């Protein structure tokens, strides 16, 4: 799948033969990141703009509902272990949003201390017990307890950390 930055579309292609399989119009936006459910039947795409929209996409039928939350430049996105909550970073600020996928307007804003982080990305540990946030402005990665959103550790890293990834066969 592809979310097109500065476009209207979320499109699906075959990995077997690269054939176009369909697209859905999610409205013009800076569609930047998206995350799939583990069964790949749903995706959640984030519009990295001042309008703070998130598209809830049915990937099987290529339909979508786009919610405007008014978030300021949301960016990174990840689903928790039970896939009932979408976590979205606020790339201009010290907060993230936790959005229940079955009741999106009942979202929670979680605020963090320790400087103007401007969180870029979010990623869960394989067991789902913690999540990681890249602080672009503070040059740190926060390690956060999923159960209560408390900071477990603040890891200093290189200048302007962005994307996160975990190795399944190395201790990184």
PyMOL CGO cylinders between C-alpha atoms (Angstrom):
from pymol import cmd
from pymol.cgo import CYLINDER

trace = [
    CYLINDER, 0.00, 0.00, 0.00, 1.01, 3.58, -0.59, 0.3, 1, 1, 1, 1, 1, 1,
    CYLINDER, 1.01, 3.58, -0.59, -0.20, 6.76, 1.10, 0.3, 1, 1, 1, 1, 1, 1,
    CYLINDER, -0.20, 6.76, 1.10, 0.55, 9.63, -1.23, 0.3, 1, 1, 1, 1, 1, 1,
    CYLINDER, 0.55, 9.63, -1.23, 2.02, 12.78, 0.28, 0.3, 1, 1, 1, 1, 1, 1,
    CYLINDER, 2.02, 12.78, 0.28, 0.32, 15.87, -1.18, 0.3, 1, 1, 1, 1, 1, 1,
    CYLINDER, 0.32, 15.87, -1.18, -2.44, 13.80, -2.78, 0.3, 1, 1, 1, 1, 1, 1,
    CYLINDER, -2.44, 13.80, -2.78, -5.87, 12.30, -2.15, 0.3, 1, 1, 1, 1, 1, 1,
    CYLINDER, -5.87, 12.30, -2.15, -5.20, 8.60, -2.40, 0.3, 1, 1, 1, 1, 1, 1,
    CYLINDER, -5.20, 8.60, -2.40, -4.32, 5.51, -0.44, 0.3, 1, 1, 1, 1, 1, 1,
    CYLINDER, -4.32, 5.51, -0.44, -3.57, 2.77, -3.00, 0.3, 1, 1, 1, 1, 1, 1,
    CYLINDER, -3.57, 2.77, -3.00, -3.07, -0.97, -2.93, 0.3, 1, 1, 1, 1, 1, 1,
    CYLINDER, -3.07, -0.97, -2.93, -0.78, -3.04, -5.19, 0.3, 1, 1, 1, 1, 1, 1,
    CYLINDER, -0.78, -3.04, -5.19, -0.07, -6.75, -5.51, 0.3, 1, 1, 1, 1, 1, 1,
    CYLINDER, -0.07, -6.75, -5.51, 3.28, -7.92, -4.13, 0.3, 1, 1, 1, 1, 1, 1,
    CYLINDER, 3.28, -7.92, -4.13, 3.16, -10.87, -6.52, 0.3, 1, 1, 1, 1, 1, 1,
    CYLINDER, 3.16, -10.87, -6.52, 3.00, -8.99, -9.83, 0.3, 1, 1, 1, 1, 1, 1,
    CYLINDER, 3.00, -8.99, -9.83, 2.94, -5.26, -8.92, 0.3, 1, 1, 1, 1, 1, 1,
    CYLINDER, 2.94, -5.26, -8.92, -0.57, -4.88, -10.35, 0.3, 1, 1, 1, 1, 1, 1,
    CYLINDER, -0.57, -4.88, -10.35, -2.71, -2.01, -9.14, 0.3, 1, 1, 1, 1, 1, 1,
    CYLINDER, -2.71, -2.01, -9.14, -5.52, -3.43, -6.98, 0.3, 1, 1, 1, 1, 1, 1,
    CYLINDER, -5.52, -3.43, -6.98, -7.42, -0.29, -6.06, 0.3, 1, 1, 1, 1, 1, 1,
    CYLINDER, -7.42, -0.29, -6.06, -7.39, 2.98, -4.22, 0.3, 1, 1, 1, 1, 1, 1,
    CYLINDER, -7.39, 2.98, -4.22, -9.59, 5.05, -1.97, 0.3, 1, 1, 1, 1, 1, 1,
    CYLINDER, -9.59, 5.05, -1.97, -9.90, 8.84, -1.96, 0.3, 1, 1, 1, 1, 1, 1,
    CYLINDER, -9.90, 8.84, -1.96, -9.05, 10.01, 1.56, 0.3, 1, 1, 1, 1, 1, 1,
    CYLINDER, -9.05, 10.01, 1.56, -9.00, 13.71, 0.72, 0.3, 1, 1, 1, 1, 1, 1,
    CYLINDER, -9.00, 13.71, 0.72, -6.08, 15.93, -0.16, 0.3, 1, 1, 1, 1, 1, 1,
    CYLINDER, -6.08, 15.93, -0.16, -3.44, 15.92, 2.53, 0.3, 1, 1, 1, 1, 1, 1,
    CYLINDER, -3.44, 15.92, 2.53, 0.12, 15.30, 3.58, 0.3, 1, 1, 1, 1, 1, 1,
    CYLINDER, 0.12, 15.30, 3.58, -0.50, 11.58, 4.07, 0.3, 1, 1, 1, 1, 1, 1,
    CYLINDER, -0.50, 11.58, 4.07, 2.73, 10.52, 5.67, 0.3, 1, 1, 1, 1, 1, 1,
    CYLINDER, 2.73, 10.52, 5.67, 2.60, 7.44, 7.87, 0.3, 1, 1, 1, 1, 1, 1,
    CYLINDER, 2.60, 7.44, 7.87, 0.25, 4.50, 8.22, 0.3, 1, 1, 1, 1, 1, 1,
    CYLINDER, 0.25, 4.50, 8.22, -0.02, 1.32, 10.23, 0.3, 1, 1, 1, 1, 1, 1,
    CYLINDER, -0.02, 1.32, 10.23, -1.81, -1.97, 9.52, 0.3, 1, 1, 1, 1, 1, 1,
    CYLINDER, -1.81, -1.97, 9.52, -3.67, -4.32, 11.80, 0.3, 1, 1, 1, 1, 1, 1,
    CYLINDER, -3.67, -4.32, 11.80, -1.92, -7.70, 12.15, 0.3, 1, 1, 1, 1, 1, 1,
    CYLINDER, -1.92, -7.70, 12.15, -4.37, -9.29, 9.68, 0.3, 1, 1, 1, 1, 1, 1,
    CYLINDER, -4.37, -9.29, 9.68, -3.74, -6.47, 7.15, 0.3, 1, 1, 1, 1, 1, 1,
    CYLINDER, -3.74, -6.47, 7.15, -7.48, -5.86, 6.81, 0.3, 1, 1, 1, 1, 1, 1,
    CYLINDER, -7.48, -5.86, 6.81, -7.39, -2.32, 8.22, 0.3, 1, 1, 1, 1, 1, 1,
    CYLINDER, -7.39, -2.32, 8.22, -4.96, 0.56, 8.04, 0.3, 1, 1, 1, 1, 1, 1,
    CYLINDER, -4.96, 0.56, 8.04, -4.76, 3.92, 9.75, 0.3, 1, 1, 1, 1, 1, 1,
    CYLINDER, -4.76, 3.92, 9.75, -3.12, 6.77, 7.78, 0.3, 1, 1, 1, 1, 1, 1,
    CYLINDER, -3.12, 6.77, 7.78, -1.98, 10.06, 9.29, 0.3, 1, 1, 1, 1, 1, 1,
    CYLINDER, -1.98, 10.06, 9.29, -2.20, 13.44, 7.58, 0.3, 1, 1, 1, 1, 1, 1,
    CYLINDER, -2.20, 13.44, 7.58, 0.91, 15.35, 8.65, 0.3, 1, 1, 1, 1, 1, 1,
    CYLINDER, 0.91, 15.35, 8.65, -0.65, 18.80, 8.53, 0.3, 1, 1, 1, 1, 1, 1,
    CYLINDER, -0.65, 18.80, 8.53, -2.24, 21.34, 10.82, 0.3, 1, 1, 1, 1, 1, 1,
    CYLINDER, -2.24, 21.34, 10.82, -5.67, 19.80, 10.23, 0.3, 1, 1, 1, 1, 1, 1,
    CYLINDER, -5.67, 19.80, 10.23, -4.84, 16.62, 12.15, 0.3, 1, 1, 1, 1, 1, 1,
    CYLINDER, -4.84, 16.62, 12.15, -6.78, 14.08, 10.12, 0.3, 1, 1, 1, 1, 1, 1,
    CYLINDER, -6.78, 14.08, 10.12, -6.58, 10.31, 10.36, 0.3, 1, 1, 1, 1, 1, 1,
    CYLINDER, -6.58, 10.31, 10.36, -8.04, 7.95, 7.78, 0.3, 1, 1, 1, 1, 1, 1,
    CYLINDER, -8.04, 7.95, 7.78, -9.48, 4.66, 9.04, 0.3, 1, 1, 1, 1, 1, 1,
    CYLINDER, -9.48, 4.66, 9.04, -9.17, 2.43, 5.97, 0.3, 1, 1, 1, 1, 1, 1,
    CYLINDER, -9.17, 2.43, 5.97, -10.83, -0.91, 5.18, 0.3, 1, 1, 1, 1, 1, 1,
    CYLINDER, -10.83, -0.91, 5.18, -8.02, -2.34, 3.02, 0.3, 1, 1, 1, 1, 1, 1,
    CYLINDER, -8.02, -2.34, 3.02, -10.06, -5.31, 1.77, 0.3, 1, 1, 1, 1, 1, 1,
    CYLINDER, -10.06, -5.31, 1.77, -12.85, -3.17, 0.34, 0.3, 1, 1, 1, 1, 1, 1,
    CYLINDER, -12.85, -3.17, 0.34, -10.81, 0.03, -0.18, 0.3, 1, 1, 1, 1, 1, 1,
    CYLINDER, -10.81, 0.03, -0.18, -13.20, 2.25, 1.72, 0.3, 1, 1, 1, 1, 1, 1,
    CYLINDER, -13.20, 2.25, 1.72, -12.34, 4.82, 4.36, 0.3, 1, 1, 1, 1, 1, 1,
    CYLINDER, -12.34, 4.82, 4.36, -13.67, 7.13, 7.00, 0.3, 1, 1, 1, 1, 1, 1,
    CYLINDER, -13.67, 7.13, 7.00, -11.55, 10.23, 7.58, 0.3, 1, 1, 1, 1, 1, 1,
    CYLINDER, -11.55, 10.23, 7.58, -11.68, 11.87, 11.00, 0.3, 1, 1, 1, 1, 1, 1,
    CYLINDER, -11.68, 11.87, 11.00, -10.58, 15.44, 11.61, 0.3, 1, 1, 1, 1, 1, 1,
    CYLINDER, -10.58, 15.44, 11.61, -9.37, 15.78, 15.17, 0.3, 1, 1, 1, 1, 1, 1,
    CYLINDER, -9.37, 15.78, 15.17, -7.63, 19.16, 14.97, 0.3, 1, 1, 1, 1, 1, 1,
    CYLINDER, -7.63, 19.16, 14.97, -4.28, 17.68, 15.99, 0.3, 1, 1, 1, 1, 1, 1,
    CYLINDER, -4.28, 17.68, 15.99, -1.32, 19.89, 15.06, 0.3, 1, 1, 1, 1, 1, 1,
    CYLINDER, -1.32, 19.89, 15.06, 0.98, 18.01, 12.69, 0.3, 1, 1, 1, 1, 1, 1,
    CYLINDER, 0.98, 18.01, 12.69, 0.41, 14.43, 13.85, 0.3, 1, 1, 1, 1, 1, 1,
    CYLINDER, 0.41, 14.43, 13.85, 3.02, 12.06, 12.49, 0.3, 1, 1, 1, 1, 1, 1,
    CYLINDER, 3.02, 12.06, 12.49, 4.14, 8.67, 13.87, 0.3, 1, 1, 1, 1, 1, 1,
    CYLINDER, 4.14, 8.67, 13.87, 1.54, 5.95, 14.30, 0.3, 1, 1, 1, 1, 1, 1,
    CYLINDER, 1.54, 5.95, 14.30, 1.40, 2.51, 15.92, 0.3, 1, 1, 1, 1, 1, 1,
    CYLINDER, 1.40, 2.51, 15.92, -1.22, 0.13, 17.26, 0.3, 1, 1, 1, 1, 1, 1,
    CYLINDER, -1.22, 0.13, 17.26, -0.97, -1.29, 20.76, 0.3, 1, 1, 1, 1, 1, 1,
    CYLINDER, -0.97, -1.29, 20.76, -0.71, -5.07, 21.27, 0.3, 1, 1, 1, 1, 1, 1,
    CYLINDER, -0.71, -5.07, 21.27, -4.48, -5.60, 21.37, 0.3, 1, 1, 1, 1, 1, 1,
    CYLINDER, -4.48, -5.60, 21.37, -4.95, -3.33, 18.34, 0.3, 1, 1, 1, 1, 1, 1,
    CYLINDER, -4.95, -3.33, 18.34, -7.74, -1.45, 20.04, 0.3, 1, 1, 1, 1, 1, 1,
    CYLINDER, -7.74, -1.45, 20.04, -5.81, 1.81, 20.42, 0.3, 1, 1, 1, 1, 1, 1,
    CYLINDER, -5.81, 1.81, 20.42, -3.96, 3.84, 17.82, 0.3, 1, 1, 1, 1, 1, 1,
    CYLINDER, -3.96, 3.84, 17.82, -1.02, 5.86, 19.17, 0.3, 1, 1, 1, 1, 1, 1,
    CYLINDER, -1.02, 5.86, 19.17, -0.16, 8.98, 17.17, 0.3, 1, 1, 1, 1, 1, 1,
    CYLINDER, -0.16, 8.98, 17.17, 2.70, 11.39, 17.89, 0.3, 1, 1, 1, 1, 1, 1,
    CYLINDER, 2.70, 11.39, 17.89, 2.34, 15.15, 17.97, 0.3, 1, 1, 1, 1, 1, 1,
    CYLINDER, 2.34, 15.15, 17.97, 5.38, 16.30, 16.00, 0.3, 1, 1, 1, 1, 1, 1,
    CYLINDER, 5.38, 16.30, 16.00, 5.11, 19.80, 17.43, 0.3, 1, 1, 1, 1, 1, 1,
    CYLINDER, 5.11, 19.80, 17.43, 4.85, 19.34, 21.17, 0.3, 1, 1, 1, 1, 1, 1,
    CYLINDER, 4.85, 19.34, 21.17, 5.33, 17.12, 24.20, 0.3, 1, 1, 1, 1, 1, 1,
    CYLINDER, 5.33, 17.12, 24.20, 2.39, 14.81, 23.69, 0.3, 1, 1, 1, 1, 1, 1,
    CYLINDER, 2.39, 14.81, 23.69, 0.94, 11.82, 21.93, 0.3, 1, 1, 1, 1, 1, 1,
    CYLINDER, 0.94, 11.82, 21.93, -2.64, 10.86, 21.23, 0.3, 1, 1, 1, 1, 1, 1,
    CYLINDER, -2.64, 10.86, 21.23, -4.20, 7.53, 22.19, 0.3, 1, 1, 1, 1, 1, 1,
    CYLINDER, -4.20, 7.53, 22.19, -7.21, 6.93, 19.95, 0.3, 1, 1, 1, 1, 1, 1,
    CYLINDER, -7.21, 6.93, 19.95, -9.63, 4.04, 20.61, 0.3, 1, 1, 1, 1, 1, 1,
    CYLINDER, -9.63, 4.04, 20.61, -10.25, 2.60, 17.14, 0.3, 1, 1, 1, 1, 1, 1,
    CYLINDER, -10.25, 2.60, 17.14, -13.89, 1.76, 17.99, 0.3, 1, 1, 1, 1, 1, 1,
    CYLINDER, -13.89, 1.76, 17.99, -14.59, 5.20, 19.52, 0.3, 1, 1, 1, 1, 1, 1,
    CYLINDER, -14.59, 5.20, 19.52, -12.14, 7.63, 17.90, 0.3, 1, 1, 1, 1, 1, 1,
    CYLINDER, -12.14, 7.63, 17.90, -13.57, 10.83, 19.34, 0.3, 1, 1, 1, 1, 1, 1,
    CYLINDER, -13.57, 10.83, 19.34, -12.94, 9.51, 22.84, 0.3, 1, 1, 1, 1, 1, 1,
    CYLINDER, -12.94, 9.51, 22.84, -9.18, 9.97, 22.41, 0.3, 1, 1, 1, 1, 1, 1,
    CYLINDER, -9.18, 9.97, 22.41, -6.74, 10.90, 25.14, 0.3, 1, 1, 1, 1, 1, 1,
    CYLINDER, -6.74, 10.90, 25.14, -3.82, 13.30, 24.92, 0.3, 1, 1, 1, 1, 1, 1,
    CYLINDER, -3.82, 13.30, 24.92, -0.83, 12.14, 26.98, 0.3, 1, 1, 1, 1, 1, 1,
    CYLINDER, -0.83, 12.14, 26.98, 1.62, 14.90, 27.91, 0.3, 1, 1, 1, 1, 1, 1,
    CYLINDER, 1.62, 14.90, 27.91, 5.29, 14.33, 28.73, 0.3, 1, 1, 1, 1, 1, 1,
    CYLINDER, 5.29, 14.33, 28.73, 7.88, 16.45, 30.54, 0.3, 1, 1, 1, 1, 1, 1,
    CYLINDER, 7.88, 16.45, 30.54, 11.56, 16.96, 29.85, 0.3, 1, 1, 1, 1, 1, 1,
    CYLINDER, 11.56, 16.96, 29.85, 11.70, 19.64, 27.19, 0.3, 1, 1, 1, 1, 1, 1,
    CYLINDER, 11.70, 19.64, 27.19, 10.01, 20.40, 23.89, 0.3, 1, 1, 1, 1, 1, 1,
    CYLINDER, 10.01, 20.40, 23.89, 10.41, 16.90, 22.42, 0.3, 1, 1, 1, 1, 1, 1,
    CYLINDER, 10.41, 16.90, 22.42, 8.48, 17.23, 19.14, 0.3, 1, 1, 1, 1, 1, 1,
    CYLINDER, 8.48, 17.23, 19.14, 7.87, 13.48, 18.88, 0.3, 1, 1, 1, 1, 1, 1,
    CYLINDER, 7.87, 13.48, 18.88, 8.41, 12.06, 15.41, 0.3, 1, 1, 1, 1, 1, 1,
    CYLINDER, 8.41, 12.06, 15.41, 7.82, 8.33, 15.70, 0.3, 1, 1, 1, 1, 1, 1,
    CYLINDER, 7.82, 8.33, 15.70, 6.32, 5.74, 18.03, 0.3, 1, 1, 1, 1, 1, 1,
    CYLINDER, 6.32, 5.74, 18.03, 7.05, 2.00, 18.19, 0.3, 1, 1, 1, 1, 1, 1,
    CYLINDER, 7.05, 2.00, 18.19, 5.97, -0.75, 20.59, 0.3, 1, 1, 1, 1, 1, 1,
    CYLINDER, 5.97, -0.75, 20.59, 8.28, -3.37, 22.06, 0.3, 1, 1, 1, 1, 1, 1,
    CYLINDER, 8.28, -3.37, 22.06, 7.53, -6.90, 20.77, 0.3, 1, 1, 1, 1, 1, 1,
    CYLINDER, 7.53, -6.90, 20.77, 5.73, -7.80, 24.02, 0.3, 1, 1, 1, 1, 1, 1,
    CYLINDER, 5.73, -7.80, 24.02, 3.73, -4.54, 23.98, 0.3, 1, 1, 1, 1, 1, 1,
    CYLINDER, 3.73, -4.54, 23.98, 4.77, -3.63, 27.54, 0.3, 1, 1, 1, 1, 1, 1,
    CYLINDER, 4.77, -3.63, 27.54, 6.50, -0.43, 26.50, 0.3, 1, 1, 1, 1, 1, 1,
    CYLINDER, 6.50, -0.43, 26.50, 6.68, 2.00, 23.65, 0.3, 1, 1, 1, 1, 1, 1,
    CYLINDER, 6.68, 2.00, 23.65, 9.42, 4.23, 22.32, 0.3, 1, 1, 1, 1, 1, 1,
    CYLINDER, 9.42, 4.23, 22.32, 9.18, 7.86, 21.19, 0.3, 1, 1, 1, 1, 1, 1,
    CYLINDER, 9.18, 7.86, 21.19, 11.80, 9.81, 19.23, 0.3, 1, 1, 1, 1, 1, 1,
    CYLINDER, 11.80, 9.81, 19.23, 12.27, 13.33, 20.58, 0.3, 1, 1, 1, 1, 1, 1,
    CYLINDER, 12.27, 13.33, 20.58, 13.45, 15.36, 17.58, 0.3, 1, 1, 1, 1, 1, 1,
    CYLINDER, 13.45, 15.36, 17.58, 14.20, 18.52, 19.55, 0.3, 1, 1, 1, 1, 1, 1,
    CYLINDER, 14.20, 18.52, 19.55, 15.71, 16.88, 22.62, 0.3, 1, 1, 1, 1, 1, 1,
    CYLINDER, 15.71, 16.88, 22.62, 17.82, 14.21, 20.84, 0.3, 1, 1, 1, 1, 1, 1,
    CYLINDER, 17.82, 14.21, 20.84, 16.43, 11.41, 22.99, 0.3, 1, 1, 1, 1, 1, 1,
    CYLINDER, 16.43, 11.41, 22.99, 14.35, 8.29, 22.75, 0.3, 1, 1, 1, 1, 1, 1,
    CYLINDER, 14.35, 8.29, 22.75, 11.85, 7.94, 25.56, 0.3, 1, 1, 1, 1, 1, 1,
    CYLINDER, 11.85, 7.94, 25.56, 11.02, 4.45, 26.80, 0.3, 1, 1, 1, 1, 1, 1,
    CYLINDER, 11.02, 4.45, 26.80, 7.47, 4.54, 28.15, 0.3, 1, 1, 1, 1, 1, 1,
    CYLINDER, 7.47, 4.54, 28.15, 5.48, 2.01, 30.20, 0.3, 1, 1, 1, 1, 1, 1,
    CYLINDER, 5.48, 2.01, 30.20, 2.36, 1.10, 28.21, 0.3, 1, 1, 1, 1, 1, 1,
    CYLINDER, 2.36, 1.10, 28.21, 0.28, 0.40, 31.34, 0.3, 1, 1, 1, 1, 1, 1,
    CYLINDER, 0.28, 0.40, 31.34, 0.47, 3.92, 32.78, 0.3, 1, 1, 1, 1, 1, 1,
    CYLINDER, 0.47, 3.92, 32.78, 2.40, 6.06, 30.24, 0.3, 1, 1, 1, 1, 1, 1,
    CYLINDER, 2.40, 6.06, 30.24, 5.20, 6.68, 32.73, 0.3, 1, 1, 1, 1, 1, 1,
    CYLINDER, 5.20, 6.68, 32.73, 8.71, 7.28, 31.42, 0.3, 1, 1, 1, 1, 1, 1,
    CYLINDER, 8.71, 7.28, 31.42, 10.95, 4.28, 32.18, 0.3, 1, 1, 1, 1, 1, 1,
    CYLINDER, 10.95, 4.28, 32.18, 14.09, 5.70, 30.61, 0.3, 1, 1, 1, 1, 1, 1,
    CYLINDER, 14.09, 5.70, 30.61, 15.37, 8.64, 28.59, 0.3, 1, 1, 1, 1, 1, 1,
    CYLINDER, 15.37, 8.64, 28.59, 18.06, 7.49, 26.17, 0.3, 1, 1, 1, 1, 1, 1,
    CYLINDER, 18.06, 7.49, 26.17, 20.33, 10.17, 24.67, 0.3, 1, 1, 1, 1, 1, 1,
    CYLINDER, 20.33, 10.17, 24.67, 20.90, 9.53, 20.97, 0.3, 1, 1, 1, 1, 1, 1,
    CYLINDER, 20.90, 9.53, 20.97, 22.38, 11.37, 18.01, 0.3, 1, 1, 1, 1, 1, 1,
    CYLINDER, 22.38, 11.37, 18.01, 21.08, 14.60, 16.58, 0.3, 1, 1, 1, 1, 1, 1,
    CYLINDER, 21.08, 14.60, 16.58, 17.41, 14.80, 15.55, 0.3, 1, 1, 1, 1, 1, 1,
    CYLINDER, 17.41, 14.80, 15.55, 16.19, 11.17, 15.90, 0.3, 1, 1, 1, 1, 1, 1,
    CYLINDER, 16.19, 11.17, 15.90, 13.41, 10.20, 13.54, 0.3, 1, 1, 1, 1, 1, 1,
    CYLINDER, 13.41, 10.20, 13.54, 12.28, 6.68, 12.59, 0.3, 1, 1, 1, 1, 1, 1,
    CYLINDER, 12.28, 6.68, 12.59, 12.37, 3.60, 14.80, 0.3, 1, 1, 1, 1, 1, 1,
    CYLINDER, 12.37, 3.60, 14.80, 12.81, -0.10, 14.01, 0.3, 1, 1, 1, 1, 1, 1,
    CYLINDER, 12.81, -0.10, 14.01, 13.47, -3.25, 16.04, 0.3, 1, 1, 1, 1, 1, 1,
    CYLINDER, 13.47, -3.25, 16.04, 15.51, -6.27, 15.06, 0.3, 1, 1, 1, 1, 1, 1,
    CYLINDER, 15.51, -6.27, 15.06, 13.86, -9.62, 15.77, 0.3, 1, 1, 1, 1, 1, 1,
    CYLINDER, 13.86, -9.62, 15.77, 17.15, -11.54, 15.65, 0.3, 1, 1, 1, 1, 1, 1,
    CYLINDER, 17.15, -11.54, 15.65, 19.58, -9.05, 17.24, 0.3, 1, 1, 1, 1, 1, 1,
    CYLINDER, 19.58, -9.05, 17.24, 19.41, -7.26, 20.59, 0.3, 1, 1, 1, 1, 1, 1,
    CYLINDER, 19.41, -7.26, 20.59, 18.68, -3.88, 19.00, 0.3, 1, 1, 1, 1, 1, 1,
]
cmd.load_cgo(trace, "trace")
